[in-house]
Amino acid sequence: QVQLVESGGGLVQAGESLRLTCAASGFFFRFANMGWYRQAPGKQRELVAAITVANTTNYADSVKGRFTISRDNAKSTVYLQMHSLKPEDTAVYYCNSPRGDLIWGRGTQVTVSS
């Protein structure tokens, strides 16, 4: 069965960095476009970064230049490197396809203090 397990979140200060990891299983990962989403309290879940099977990437304007998405097909893993974190980046982060049609994992909490 499809499983997505996110990890790597934590509590950091503004300006610091984190790297999130999403381990995928149960589907042909190397043929799947993938993305990172986040959901802040009281807000809708939003797609912040996406990567295609050809390693083409796209980012939301709010994270462009600070976040980098990458993938390792051999490990069925997608990463989100986050630099220059801001308090407004505080959210639960999830991975899924850009269409959000896979089973959602539990996410990983990122909290950025000012």
Backbone torsions as a table, in degrees:
resi	resn	phi	psi	omega
1	GLN	NA	156.0	-179.6
2	VAL	-68.2	133.3	176.9
3	GLN	-142.3	134.5	175.3
4	LEU	-125.4	123.8	-177.5
5	VAL	-124.7	112.7	-179.1
6	GLU	-94.6	146.8	178.2
7	SER	-154.9	169.2	175.0
8	GLY	104.6	-4.1	178.6
9	GLY	-70.9	175.2	178.9
10	GLY	170.0	-172.1	178.6
11	LEU	-104.2	120.7	-179.9
12	VAL	-133.2	165.9	175.3
13	GLN	-91.4	157.5	177.5
14	ALA	-55.4	137.4	-179.1
15	GLY	95.0	-14.6	-179.2
16	GLU	-85.0	179.9	-175.2
17	SER	-125.2	157.0	172.9
18	LEU	-145.6	153.4	171.6
19	ARG	-123.6	121.2	177.8
20	LEU	-94.3	148.2	179.6
21	THR	-127.6	139.1	175.3
22	CYS	-126.6	115.2	176.9
23	ALA	-95.1	123.0	-176.2
24	ALA	-110.3	148.1	176.2
25	SER	-154.7	161.3	175.5
26	GLY	89.9	3.7	175.7
27	PHE	-153.0	170.0	-177.8
28	PHE	-79.7	85.8	-172.9
29	PHE	-55.6	-41.8	-174.3
30	ARG	-65.8	-14.3	178.7
31	PHE	-104.3	9.6	-175.3
32	ALA	-112.4	129.0	166.0
33	ASN	-69.5	142.9	-176.2
34	MET	-130.5	159.9	179.8
35	GLY	-149.5	162.7	171.7
36	TRP	-112.4	133.4	177.6
37	TYR	-117.2	164.3	170.0
38	ARG	-144.7	152.4	177.3
39	GLN	-135.6	114.4	176.6
40	ALA	-88.7	158.0	-179.8
41	PRO	-55.3	128.8	177.5
42	GLY	76.9	5.8	-178.8
43	LYS	-122.0	162.1	177.1
44	GLN	-76.5	154.0	175.8
45	ARG	-66.5	135.6	-179.4
46	GLU	-129.1	145.8	175.7
47	LEU	-82.4	123.2	-177.4
48	VAL	-107.8	-22.6	-179.3
49	ALA	-155.4	146.1	178.9
50	ALA	-142.8	150.8	178.4
51	ILE	-139.2	133.3	-179.3
52	THR	-88.6	175.9	177.6
53	VAL	-65.8	-20.8	178.2
54	ALA	-94.1	10.2	179.3
55	ASN	67.6	22.7	169.1
56	THR	-77.3	135.2	-176.6
57	THR	-118.8	153.7	175.2
58	ASN	-142.3	148.6	-176.7
59	TYR	-136.0	150.1	169.9
60	ALA	-68.4	149.4	-178.6
61	ASP	-57.5	-32.4	-175.4
62	SER	-68.3	-18.5	-177.5
63	VAL	-120.2	-4.9	-176.4
64	LYS	-58.8	132.5	-179.3
65	GLY	87.8	-12.1	180.0
66	ARG	-115.6	-32.0	-177.9
67	PHE	-108.9	146.8	176.2
68	THR	-134.3	124.9	176.6
69	ILE	-98.8	142.2	177.7
70	SER	-148.9	169.0	-178.7
71	ARG	-143.4	153.1	174.8
72	ASP	-127.5	100.6	-175.7
73	ASN	-66.0	-30.6	179.5
74	ALA	-64.8	-28.3	-179.5
75	LYS	-105.3	1.0	-176.5
76	SER	50.6	49.2	-174.6
77	THR	-132.7	141.8	173.7
78	VAL	-122.2	141.3	-176.0
79	TYR	-118.1	156.8	170.6
80	LEU	-134.9	107.1	175.6
81	GLN	-88.7	125.4	-176.1
82	MET	-120.2	123.2	177.4
83	HIS	-117.5	164.7	175.9
84	SER	48.4	49.1	-176.0
85	LEU	-64.0	145.8	-178.9
86	LYS	-120.9	156.8	177.1
87	PRO	-55.2	-32.7	-179.9
88	GLU	-72.2	-5.9	173.5
89	ASP	-83.5	-6.4	179.2
90	THR	-60.4	124.2	-176.2
91	ALA	-178.9	170.6	166.8
92	VAL	-90.6	129.9	-176.9
93	TYR	-105.5	134.9	-178.5
94	TYR	-129.0	154.2	168.0
95	CYS	-111.6	154.4	178.6
96	ASN	-173.8	179.1	172.0
97	SER	-71.3	160.3	177.6
98	PRO	-61.3	-19.9	175.4
99	ARG	-89.5	-7.2	179.3
100	GLY	65.4	33.4	-174.1
101	ASP	-104.0	11.5	173.4
102	LEU	-97.7	168.3	177.2
103	ILE	-69.5	129.4	-176.6
104	TRP	-74.6	140.1	172.3
105	GLY	-84.0	-170.1	-178.7
106	ARG	-83.9	-15.1	-179.4
107	GLY	81.2	173.5	176.7
108	THR	-136.4	132.5	-174.3
109	GLN	-80.8	130.1	172.6
110	VAL	-117.7	123.3	178.9
111	THR	-124.5	123.9	-178.9
112	VAL	-115.2	118.4	-179.5
113	SER	-94.4	149.9	-177.8
114	SER	-88.6	NA	NA
